[in-house]
C-alpha cells in the first residue's frame, strides 16, 4: 500500500546556510571595496535628503540592489558550489 502522505523534504542544512551567508558577506564586502568611491560619494546624498524624493528613492534602490541583492545571489551560488565540493554529507 502506498503512503498517501509524502515524506517531508527539509530545506538546506544549517551548514549550507552558514556557507551561503559567509560567501554573501564576502561578495558584499568585495563590491563595497571595489566601488568605494561611489559609496563615499553617495553617502552624503542620503542624509539630509535635499533632492526630490524620487531621485533620493532611486539612489537608495540602486544602492540596495547593487550592494545587498546581487552579492546575496552571487554568494548563494558560490556558497552552494563550495559546499557541494567540500561538504561531507554526500548531498548533490
Secondary structure, DSSP 8 states (H G I E B T S, - for coil): ---SS------S-HHHHHHHHHHHHHHHHHHHHHTHHHHHHHHHHHSS--S-HHHHHHHHHHHHIIIIIHHHHHHHHHHHHHHHHH-SS---
